[in-house]
Amino acid sequence: MKAVFKNLMLIGLIFTIFAACGPRPQYKTALGKKKLKHYNSVQFGKEKPKTIKSFKRNNR
């Protein structure tokens, strides 16, 4: 009976360790939180979308 319990505990421990090692969703990372805050402010009208300036070459 003790051997069965030990094996179940070992399997549970291994499963827990592998489940914790997965990649984090983007909304939980610092960069993802910044992007989400920006997109929400643009979507709900708090700020205007930033435009990308066109690249101009210096004529020499």
PQR file with spaces between the fields and no chain letter, atoms N, CA, C, O and H, PARSE charges and radii, in Angstrom:
ATOM       1  N    MET     1       0.821   -1.195    0.000 -0.4000 1.5000
ATOM       2  CA   MET     1       0.000    0.000    0.000 -0.0000 2.0000
ATOM       3  C    MET     1       0.866    1.260    0.000  0.5500 1.7000
ATOM       4  O    MET     1       0.538    2.241   -0.667 -0.5500 1.4000
ATOM       5  N    LYS     2       1.963    1.232    0.744 -0.4000 1.5000
ATOM       6  CA   LYS     2       2.853    2.388    0.787 -0.0000 2.0000
ATOM       7  C    LYS     2       3.515    2.630   -0.566  0.5500 1.7000
ATOM       8  O    LYS     2       3.731    3.779   -0.950 -0.5500 1.4000
ATOM       9  H    LYS     2       2.229    0.435    1.286  0.4000 1.0000
ATOM      10  N    ALA     3       3.834    1.574   -1.282 -0.4000 1.5000
ATOM      11  CA   ALA     3       4.472    1.710   -2.587 -0.0000 2.0000
ATOM      12  C    ALA     3       3.513    2.365   -3.583  0.5500 1.7000
ATOM      13  O    ALA     3       3.934    3.183   -4.401 -0.5500 1.4000
ATOM      14  H    ALA     3       3.659    0.641   -0.970  0.4000 1.0000
ATOM      15  N    VAL     4       2.234    2.012   -3.518 -0.4000 1.5000
ATOM      16  CA   VAL     4       1.238    2.604   -4.412 -0.0000 2.0000
ATOM      17  C    VAL     4       1.092    4.090   -4.102  0.5500 1.7000
ATOM      18  O    VAL     4       1.026    4.915   -5.013 -0.5500 1.4000
ATOM      19  H    VAL     4       1.893    1.347   -2.854  0.4000 1.0000
ATOM      20  N    PHE     5       1.043    4.428   -2.818 -0.4000 1.5000
ATOM      21  CA   PHE     5       0.913    5.820   -2.411 -0.0000 2.0000
ATOM      22  C    PHE     5       2.136    6.641   -2.852  0.5500 1.7000
ATOM      23  O    PHE     5       2.002    7.775   -3.313 -0.5500 1.4000
ATOM      24  H    PHE     5       1.098    3.758   -2.078  0.4000 1.0000
ATOM      25  N    LYS     6       3.325    6.049   -2.703 -0.4000 1.5000
ATOM      26  CA   LYS     6       4.550    6.730   -3.135 -0.0000 2.0000
ATOM      27  C    LYS     6       4.541    6.983   -4.635  0.5500 1.7000
ATOM      28  O    LYS     6       4.911    8.063   -5.094 -0.5500 1.4000
ATOM      29  H    LYS     6       3.434    5.128   -2.328  0.4000 1.0000
ATOM      30  N    ASN     7       4.118    5.983   -5.394 -0.4000 1.5000
ATOM      31  CA   ASN     7       4.068    6.127   -6.846 -0.0000 2.0000
ATOM      32  C    ASN     7       3.069    7.210   -7.267  0.5500 1.7000
ATOM      33  O    ASN     7       3.349    7.996   -8.172 -0.5500 1.4000
ATOM      34  H    ASN     7       3.817    5.105   -5.021  0.4000 1.0000
ATOM      35  N    LEU     8       1.912    7.248   -6.613 -0.4000 1.5000
ATOM      36  CA   LEU     8       0.923    8.272   -6.928 -0.0000 2.0000
ATOM      37  C    LEU     8       1.450    9.672   -6.575  0.5500 1.7000
ATOM      38  O    LEU     8       1.216   10.628   -7.314 -0.5500 1.4000
ATOM      39  H    LEU     8       1.685    6.609   -5.878  0.4000 1.0000
ATOM      40  N    MET     9       2.148    9.786   -5.468 -0.4000 1.5000
ATOM      41  CA   MET     9       2.723   11.073   -5.070 -0.0000 2.0000
ATOM      42  C    MET     9       3.793   11.507   -6.068  0.5500 1.7000
ATOM      43  O    MET     9       3.878   12.684   -6.419 -0.5500 1.4000
ATOM      44  H    MET     9       2.338    9.009   -4.868  0.4000 1.0000
ATOM      45  N    LEU    10       4.602   10.564   -6.520 -0.4000 1.5000
ATOM      46  CA   LEU    10       5.649   10.860   -7.485 -0.0000 2.0000
ATOM      47  C    LEU    10       5.053   11.309   -8.814  0.5500 1.7000
ATOM      48  O    LEU    10       5.532   12.271   -9.414 -0.5500 1.4000
ATOM      49  H    LEU    10       4.533    9.609   -6.234  0.4000 1.0000
ATOM      50  N    ILE    11       4.030   10.630   -9.269 -0.4000 1.5000
ATOM      51  CA   ILE    11       3.357   11.013  -10.514 -0.0000 2.0000
ATOM      52  C    ILE    11       2.722   12.393  -10.365  0.5500 1.7000
ATOM      53  O    ILE    11       2.806   13.213  -11.280 -0.5500 1.4000
ATOM      54  H    ILE    11       3.642    9.848   -8.781  0.4000 1.0000
ATOM      55  N    GLY    12       2.100   12.654   -9.239 -0.4000 1.5000
ATOM      56  CA   GLY    12       1.501   13.967   -8.989 -0.0000 2.0000
ATOM      57  C    GLY    12       2.546   15.073   -8.951  0.5500 1.7000
ATOM      58  O    GLY    12       2.317   16.164   -9.473 -0.5500 1.4000
ATOM      59  H    GLY    12       2.032   11.988   -8.496  0.4000 1.0000
ATOM      60  N    LEU    13       3.686   14.798   -8.338 -0.4000 1.5000
ATOM      61  CA   LEU    13       4.766   15.776   -8.265 -0.0000 2.0000
ATOM      62  C    LEU    13       5.334   16.079   -9.657  0.5500 1.7000
ATOM      63  O    LEU    13       5.563   17.239  -10.000 -0.5500 1.4000
ATOM      64  H    LEU    13       3.871   13.912   -7.913  0.4000 1.0000
ATOM      65  N    ILE    14       5.555   15.042  -10.443 -0.4000 1.5000
ATOM      66  CA   ILE    14       6.070   15.216  -11.800 -0.0000 2.0000
ATOM      67  C    ILE    14       5.073   16.007  -12.649  0.5500 1.7000
ATOM      68  O    ILE    14       5.474   16.897  -13.400 -0.5500 1.4000
ATOM      69  H    ILE    14       5.368   14.100  -10.164  0.4000 1.0000
ATOM      70  N    PHE    15       3.805   15.698  -12.540 -0.4000 1.5000
ATOM      71  CA   PHE    15       2.782   16.419  -13.299 -0.0000 2.0000
ATOM      72  C    PHE    15       2.752   17.893  -12.910  0.5500 1.7000
ATOM      73  O    PHE    15       2.638   18.759  -13.778 -0.5500 1.4000
ATOM      74  H    PHE    15       3.479   14.976  -11.930  0.4000 1.0000
ATOM      75  N    THR    16       2.852   18.185  -11.626 -0.4000 1.5000
ATOM      76  CA   THR    16       2.835   19.569  -11.143 -0.0000 2.0000
ATOM      77  C    THR    16       4.040   20.347  -11.659  0.5500 1.7000
ATOM      78  O    THR    16       3.905   21.499  -12.070 -0.5500 1.4000
ATOM      79  H    THR    16       2.945   17.481  -10.921  0.4000 1.0000
ATOM      80  N    ILE    17       5.210   19.728  -11.642 -0.4000 1.5000
ATOM      81  CA   ILE    17       6.426   20.407  -12.114 -0.0000 2.0000
ATOM      82  C    ILE    17       6.330   20.704  -13.604  0.5500 1.7000
ATOM      83  O    ILE    17       6.670   21.808  -14.031 -0.5500 1.4000
ATOM      84  H    ILE    17       5.320   18.792  -11.309  0.4000 1.0000
ATOM      85  N    PHE    18       5.876   19.746  -14.402 -0.4000 1.5000
ATOM      86  CA   PHE    18       5.771   19.977  -15.844 -0.0000 2.0000
ATOM      87  C    PHE    18       4.673   20.977  -16.187  0.5500 1.7000
ATOM      88  O    PHE    18       4.796   21.705  -17.172 -0.5500 1.4000
ATOM      89  H    PHE    18       5.600   18.849  -14.055  0.4000 1.0000
ATOM      90  N    ALA    19       3.619   21.028  -15.409 -0.4000 1.5000
ATOM      91  CA   ALA    19       2.550   21.990  -15.677 -0.0000 2.0000
ATOM      92  C    ALA    19       3.008   23.410  -15.362  0.5500 1.7000
ATOM      93  O    ALA    19       2.542   24.360  -15.990 -0.5500 1.4000
ATOM      94  H    ALA    19       3.519   20.437  -14.608  0.4000 1.0000
ATOM      95  N    ALA    20       3.904   23.565  -14.409 -0.4000 1.5000
ATOM      96  CA   ALA    20       4.379   24.899  -14.020 -0.0000 2.0000
ATOM      97  C    ALA    20       5.441   25.433  -14.982  0.5500 1.7000
ATOM      98  O    ALA    20       5.741   26.627  -14.955 -0.5500 1.4000
ATOM      99  H    ALA    20       4.282   22.792  -13.899  0.4000 1.0000
ATOM     100  N    CYS    21       6.005   24.592  -15.814 -0.4000 1.5000
ATOM     101  CA   CYS    21       7.098   25.015  -16.699 -0.0000 2.0000
ATOM     102  C    CYS    21       6.615   25.508  -18.050  0.5500 1.7000
ATOM     103  O    CYS    21       7.444   25.828  -18.902 -0.5500 1.4000
ATOM     104  H    CYS    21       5.761   23.622  -15.836  0.4000 1.0000
ATOM     105  N    GLY    22       5.350   25.582  -18.281 -0.4000 1.5000
ATOM     106  CA   GLY    22       4.833   26.003  -19.576 -0.0000 2.0000
ATOM     107  C    GLY    22       5.009   27.489  -19.811  0.5500 1.7000
ATOM     108  O    GLY    22       5.293   28.233  -18.872 -0.5500 1.4000
ATOM     109  H    GLY    22       4.676   25.322  -17.589  0.4000 1.0000
ATOM     110  N    PRO    23       4.846   27.933  -21.049 -0.5600 1.5000
ATOM     111  CA   PRO    23       4.988   29.357  -21.349  0.2800 2.0000
ATOM     112  C    PRO    23       3.851   30.172  -20.746  0.5500 1.7000
ATOM     113  O    PRO    23       2.725   29.692  -20.617 -0.5500 1.4000
ATOM     114  N    ARG    24       4.161   31.399  -20.384 -0.4000 1.5000
ATOM     115  CA   ARG    24       3.142   32.271  -19.803 -0.0000 2.0000
ATOM     116  C    ARG    24       2.338   32.928  -20.923  0.5500 1.7000
ATOM     117  O    ARG    24       2.888   33.245  -21.978 -0.5500 1.4000
ATOM     118  H    ARG    24       5.075   31.789  -20.489  0.4000 1.0000
ATOM     119  N    PRO    25       1.054   33.130  -20.704 -0.5600 1.5000
ATOM     120  CA   PRO    25       0.275   33.860  -21.709  0.2800 2.0000
ATOM     121  C    PRO    25       0.761   35.308  -21.798  0.5500 1.7000
ATOM     122  O    PRO    25       1.280   35.853  -20.824 -0.5500 1.4000
ATOM     123  N    GLN    26       0.593   35.923  -22.957 -0.4000 1.5000
ATOM     124  CA   GLN    26       1.155   37.251  -23.169 -0.0000 2.0000
ATOM     125  C    GLN    26       0.519   38.286  -22.242  0.5500 1.7000
ATOM     126  O    GLN    26       1.196   39.229  -21.835 -0.5500 1.4000
ATOM     127  H    GLN    26       0.172   35.480  -23.748  0.4000 1.0000
ATOM     128  N    TYR    27      -0.765   38.137  -21.895 -0.4000 1.5000
ATOM     129  CA   TYR    27      -1.404   39.147  -21.058 -0.0000 2.0000
ATOM     130  C    TYR    27      -0.892   39.129  -19.622  0.5500 1.7000
ATOM     131  O    TYR    27      -1.238   40.012  -18.836 -0.5500 1.4000
ATOM     132  H    TYR    27      -1.315   37.370  -22.226  0.4000 1.0000
ATOM     133  N    LYS    28      -0.077   38.143  -19.268 -0.4000 1.5000
ATOM     134  CA   LYS    28       0.499   38.102  -17.921 -0.0000 2.0000
ATOM     135  C    LYS    28       1.937   38.601  -17.881  0.5500 1.7000
ATOM     136  O    LYS    28       2.520   38.704  -16.801 -0.5500 1.4000
ATOM     137  H    LYS    28       0.204   37.426  -19.906  0.4000 1.0000
ATOM     138  N    THR    29       2.520   38.913  -19.031 -0.4000 1.5000
ATOM     139  CA   THR    29       3.896   39.413  -19.063 -0.0000 2.0000
ATOM     140  C    THR    29       3.888   40.939  -19.042  0.5500 1.7000
ATOM     141  O    THR    29       2.861   41.560  -19.319 -0.5500 1.4000
ATOM     142  H    THR    29       2.047   38.829  -19.908  0.4000 1.0000
ATOM     143  N    ALA    30       5.023   41.541  -18.715 -0.4000 1.5000
ATOM     144  CA   ALA    30       5.105   43.001  -18.629 -0.0000 2.0000
ATOM     145  C    ALA    30       4.834   43.655  -19.984  0.5500 1.7000
ATOM     146  O    ALA    30       4.107   44.645  -20.063 -0.5500 1.4000
ATOM     147  H    ALA    30       5.856   41.037  -18.490  0.4000 1.0000
ATOM     148  N    LEU    31       5.416   43.103  -21.045 -0.4000 1.5000
ATOM     149  CA   LEU    31       5.205   43.668  -22.376 -0.0000 2.0000
ATOM     150  C    LEU    31       3.747   43.521  -22.810  0.5500 1.7000
ATOM     151  O    LEU    31       3.175   44.433  -23.407 -0.5500 1.4000
ATOM     152  H    LEU    31       6.006   42.298  -20.981  0.4000 1.0000
ATOM     153  N    GLY    32       3.161   42.381  -22.509 -0.4000 1.5000
ATOM     154  CA   GLY    32       1.761   42.158  -22.868 -0.0000 2.0000
ATOM     155  C    GLY    32       0.828   43.105  -22.137  0.5500 1.7000
ATOM     156  O    GLY    32      -0.164   43.559  -22.707 -0.5500 1.4000
ATOM     157  H    GLY    32       3.627   41.640  -22.024  0.4000 1.0000
ATOM     158  N    LYS    33       1.137   43.414  -20.868 -0.4000 1.5000
ATOM     159  CA   LYS    33       0.305   44.346  -20.105 -0.0000 2.0000
ATOM     160  C    LYS    33       0.390   45.752  -20.694  0.5500 1.7000
ATOM     161  O    LYS    33      -0.614   46.462  -20.752 -0.5500 1.4000
ATOM     162  H    LYS    33       1.944   43.045  -20.405  0.4000 1.0000
ATOM     163  N    LYS    34       1.593   46.161  -21.134 -0.4000 1.5000
ATOM     164  CA   LYS    34       1.746   47.479  -21.748 -0.0000 2.0000
ATOM     165  C    LYS    34       0.965   47.556  -23.058  0.5500 1.7000
ATOM     166  O    LYS    34       0.286   48.547  -23.327 -0.5500 1.4000
ATOM     167  H    LYS    34       2.408   45.584  -21.088  0.4000 1.0000
ATOM     168  N    LYS    35       1.064   46.501  -23.873 -0.4000 1.5000
ATOM     169  CA   LYS    35       0.338   46.493  -25.145 -0.0000 2.0000
ATOM     170  C    LYS    35      -1.169   46.524  -24.917  0.5500 1.7000
ATOM     171  O    LYS    35      -1.893   47.242  -25.607 -0.5500 1.4000
ATOM     172  H    LYS    35       1.615   45.696  -23.654  0.4000 1.0000
ATOM     173  N    LEU    36      -1.632   45.750  -23.955 -0.4000 1.5000
ATOM     174  CA   LEU    36      -3.060   45.699  -23.669 -0.0000 2.0000
ATOM     175  C    LEU    36      -3.569   47.055  -23.195  0.5500 1.7000
ATOM     176  O    LEU    36      -4.652   47.487  -23.591 -0.5500 1.4000
ATOM     177  H    LEU    36      -1.044   45.168  -23.394  0.4000 1.0000
ATOM     178  N    LYS    37      -2.799   47.723  -22.356 -0.4000 1.5000
ATOM     179  CA   LYS    37      -3.179   49.045  -21.869 -0.0000 2.0000
ATOM     180  C    LYS    37      -3.251   50.031  -23.032  0.5500 1.7000
ATOM     181  O    LYS    37      -4.188   50.825  -23.115 -0.5500 1.4000
ATOM     182  H    LYS    37      -1.919   47.372  -22.034  0.4000 1.0000
ATOM     183  N    HIS    38      -2.264   49.986  -23.932 -0.4000 1.5000
ATOM     184  CA   HIS    38      -2.256   50.881  -25.098 -0.0000 2.0000
ATOM     185  C    HIS    38      -3.438   50.597  -26.014  0.5500 1.7000
ATOM     186  O    HIS    38      -4.138   51.525  -26.419 -0.5500 1.4000
ATOM     187  H    HIS    38      -1.502   49.341  -23.865  0.4000 1.0000
ATOM     188  N    TYR    39      -3.673   49.330  -26.347 -0.4000 1.5000
ATOM     189  CA   TYR    39      -4.764   48.980  -27.256 -0.0000 2.0000
ATOM     190  C    TYR    39      -6.123   49.359  -26.674  0.5500 1.7000
ATOM     191  O    TYR    39      -7.004   49.821  -27.400 -0.5500 1.4000
ATOM     192  H    TYR    39      -3.105   48.576  -26.017  0.4000 1.0000
ATOM     193  N    ASN    40      -6.296   49.166  -25.370 -0.4000 1.5000
ATOM     194  CA   ASN    40      -7.561   49.538  -24.743 -0.0000 2.0000
ATOM     195  C    ASN    40      -7.766   51.045  -24.757  0.5500 1.7000
ATOM     196  O    ASN    40      -8.881   51.516  -24.978 -0.5500 1.4000
ATOM     197  H    ASN    40      -5.581   48.790  -24.781  0.4000 1.0000
ATOM     198  N    SER    41      -6.692   51.810  -24.523 -0.4000 1.5000
ATOM     199  CA   SER    41      -6.842   53.267  -24.530 -0.0000 2.0000
ATOM     200  C    SER    41      -7.158   53.770  -25.938  0.5500 1.7000
ATOM     201  O    SER    41      -7.921   54.723  -26.095 -0.5500 1.4000
ATOM     202  H    SER    41      -5.786   51.427  -24.344  0.4000 1.0000
ATOM     203  N    VAL    42      -6.586   53.146  -26.951 -0.4000 1.5000
ATOM     204  CA   VAL    42      -6.894   53.536  -28.325 -0.0000 2.0000
ATOM     205  C    VAL    42      -8.323   53.139  -28.672  0.5500 1.7000
ATOM     206  O    VAL    42      -9.047   53.914  -29.296 -0.5500 1.4000
ATOM     207  H    VAL    42      -5.966   52.372  -26.823  0.4000 1.0000
ATOM     208  N    GLN    43      -8.729   51.950  -28.277 -0.4000 1.5000
ATOM     209  CA   GLN    43     -10.051   51.438  -28.625 -0.0000 2.0000
ATOM     210  C    GLN    43     -11.160   52.271  -27.983  0.5500 1.7000
ATOM     211  O    GLN    43     -12.187   52.520  -28.614 -0.5500 1.4000
ATOM     212  H    GLN    43      -8.140   51.321  -27.770  0.4000 1.0000
ATOM     213  N    PHE    44     -10.963   52.702  -26.735 -0.4000 1.5000
ATOM     214  CA   PHE    44     -12.017   53.406  -26.026 -0.0000 2.0000
ATOM     215  C    PHE    44     -11.854   54.916  -26.072  0.5500 1.7000
ATOM     216  O    PHE    44     -12.517   55.626  -25.316 -0.5500 1.4000
ATOM     217  H    PHE    44     -10.128   52.499  -26.223  0.4000 1.0000
ATOM     218  N    GLY    45     -10.980   55.426  -26.946 -0.4000 1.5000
ATOM     219  CA   GLY    45     -10.910   56.844  -27.225 -0.0000 2.0000
ATOM     220  C    GLY    45     -10.119   57.694  -26.259  0.5500 1.7000
ATOM     221  O    GLY    45     -10.261   58.917  -26.292 -0.5500 1.4000
ATOM     222  H    GLY    45     -10.441   54.848  -27.560  0.4000 1.0000
ATOM     223  N    LYS    46      -9.308   57.131  -25.415 -0.4000 1.5000
ATOM     224  CA   LYS    46      -8.536   57.945  -24.486 -0.0000 2.0000
ATOM     225  C    LYS    46      -7.347   58.605  -25.174  0.5500 1.7000
ATOM     226  O    LYS    46      -6.919   59.683  -24.760 -0.5500 1.4000
ATOM     227  H    LYS    46      -9.193   56.138  -25.388  0.4000 1.0000
ATOM     228  N    GLU    47      -6.815   57.988  -26.203 -0.4000 1.5000
ATOM     229  CA   GLU    47      -5.725   58.588  -26.962 -0.0000 2.0000
ATOM     230  C    GLU    47      -5.876   58.199  -28.422  0.5500 1.7000
ATOM     231  O    GLU    47      -6.540   57.220  -28.762 -0.5500 1.4000
ATOM     232  H    GLU    47      -7.163   57.113  -26.540  0.4000 1.0000
ATOM     233  N    LYS    48      -5.251   58.984  -29.266 -0.4000 1.5000
ATOM     234  CA   LYS    48      -5.321   58.696  -30.694 -0.0000 2.0000
ATOM     235  C    LYS    48      -4.233   57.691  -31.055  0.5500 1.7000
ATOM     236  O    LYS    48      -3.177   57.673  -30.423 -0.5500 1.4000
ATOM     237  H    LYS    48      -4.711   59.780  -28.990  0.4000 1.0000
ATOM     238  N    PRO    49      -4.474   56.861  -32.057 -0.5600 1.5000
ATOM     239  CA   PRO    49      -3.448   55.897  -32.460  0.2800 2.0000
ATOM     240  C    PRO    49      -2.194   56.607  -32.945  0.5500 1.7000
ATOM     241  O    PRO    49      -2.268   57.621  -33.640 -0.5500 1.4000
ATOM     242  N    LYS    50      -1.057   56.068  -32.575 -0.4000 1.5000
ATOM     243  CA   LYS    50       0.202   56.654  -32.999 -0.0000 2.0000
ATOM     244  C    LYS    50       0.458   56.246  -34.450  0.5500 1.7000
ATOM     245  O    LYS    50       0.268   55.094  -34.840 -0.5500 1.4000
ATOM     246  H    LYS    50      -0.997   55.244  -32.011  0.4000 1.0000
ATOM     247  N    THR    51       0.894   57.228  -35.228 -0.4000 1.5000
ATOM     248  CA   THR    51       1.206   56.933  -36.626 -0.0000 2.0000
ATOM     249  C    THR    51       2.707   56.754  -36.772  0.5500 1.7000
ATOM     250  O    THR    51       3.493   57.339  -36.027 -0.5500 1.4000
ATOM     251  H    THR    51       1.049   58.164  -34.912  0.4000 1.0000
ATOM     252  N    ILE    52       3.081   55.958  -37.714 -0.4000 1.5000
ATOM     253  CA   ILE    52       4.492   55.720  -37.980 -0.0000 2.0000
ATOM     254  C    ILE    52       4.959   56.788  -38.960  0.5500 1.7000
ATOM     255  O    ILE    52       4.367   56.967  -40.024 -0.5500 1.4000
ATOM     256  H    ILE    52       2.442   55.482  -38.319  0.4000 1.0000
ATOM     257  N    LYS    53       6.012   57.487  -38.596 -0.4000 1.5000
ATOM     258  CA   LYS    53       6.537   58.509  -39.487 -0.0000 2.0000
ATOM     259  C    LYS    53       7.209   57.832  -40.672  0.5500 1.7000
ATOM     260  O    LYS    53       7.890   56.815  -40.540 -0.5500 1.4000
ATOM     261  H    LYS    53       6.492   57.341  -37.732  0.4000 1.0000
ATOM     262  N    SER    54       6.991   58.434  -41.830 -0.4000 1.5000
ATOM     263  CA   SER    54       7.598   57.854  -43.017 -0.0000 2.0000
ATOM     264  C    SER    54       9.094   58.111  -43.001  0.5500 1.7000
ATOM     265  O    SER    54       9.555   59.132  -42.489 -0.5500 1.4000
ATOM     266  H    SER    54       6.437   59.260  -41.937  0.4000 1.0000
ATOM     267  N    PHE    55       9.828   57.202  -43.551 -0.4000 1.5000
ATOM     268  CA   PHE    55      11.279   57.302  -43.593 -0.0000 2.0000
ATOM     269  C    PHE    55      11.686   58.178  -44.761  0.5500 1.7000
ATOM     270  O    PHE    55      11.358   57.889  -45.912 -0.5500 1.4000
ATOM     271  H    PHE    55       9.454   56.373  -43.967  0.4000 1.0000
ATOM     272  N    LYS    56      12.403   59.255  -44.457 -0.4000 1.5000
ATOM     273  CA   LYS    56      12.882   60.131  -45.522 -0.0000 2.0000
ATOM     274  C    LYS    56      14.393   60.049  -45.568  0.5500 1.7000
ATOM     275  O    LYS    56      15.070   60.145  -44.545 -0.5500 1.4000
ATOM     276  H    LYS    56      12.669   59.490  -43.522  0.4000 1.0000
ATOM     277  N    ARG    57      14.906   59.872  -46.763 -0.4000 1.5000
ATOM     278  CA   ARG    57      16.351   59.806  -46.936 -0.0000 2.0000
ATOM     279  C    ARG    57      16.905   61.216  -47.052  0.5500 1.7000
ATOM     280  O    ARG    57      16.271   62.101  -47.628 -0.5500 1.4000
ATOM     281  H    ARG    57      14.357   59.794  -47.595  0.4000 1.0000
ATOM     282  N    ASN    58      18.052   61.407  -46.518 -0.4000 1.5000
ATOM     283  CA   ASN    58      18.738   62.679  -46.671 -0.0000 2.0000
ATOM     284  C    ASN    58      19.371   62.735  -48.048  0.5500 1.7000
ATOM     285  O    ASN    58      20.187   61.884  -48.403 -0.5500 1.4000
ATOM     286  H    ASN    58      18.567   60.689  -46.051  0.4000 1.0000
ATOM     287  N    ASN    59      18.991   63.742  -48.821 -0.4000 1.5000
ATOM     288  CA   ASN    59      19.578   63.895  -50.154 -0.0000 2.0000
ATOM     289  C    ASN    59      20.885   64.658  -50.025  0.5500 1.7000
ATOM     290  O    ASN    59      20.906   65.806  -49.581 -0.5500 1.4000
ATOM     291  H    ASN    59      18.328   64.433  -48.533  0.4000 1.0000
ATOM     292  N    ARG    60      21.957   64.021  -50.411 -0.4000 1.5000
ATOM     293  CA   ARG    60      23.280   64.665  -50.309 -0.0000 2.0000
ATOM     294  C    ARG    60      23.800   64.982  -51.659  0.5500 1.7000
ATOM     295  O    ARG    60      24.897   65.526  -51.785 -0.5500 1.4000
ATOM     296  H    ARG    60      21.940   63.088  -50.772  0.4000 1.0000
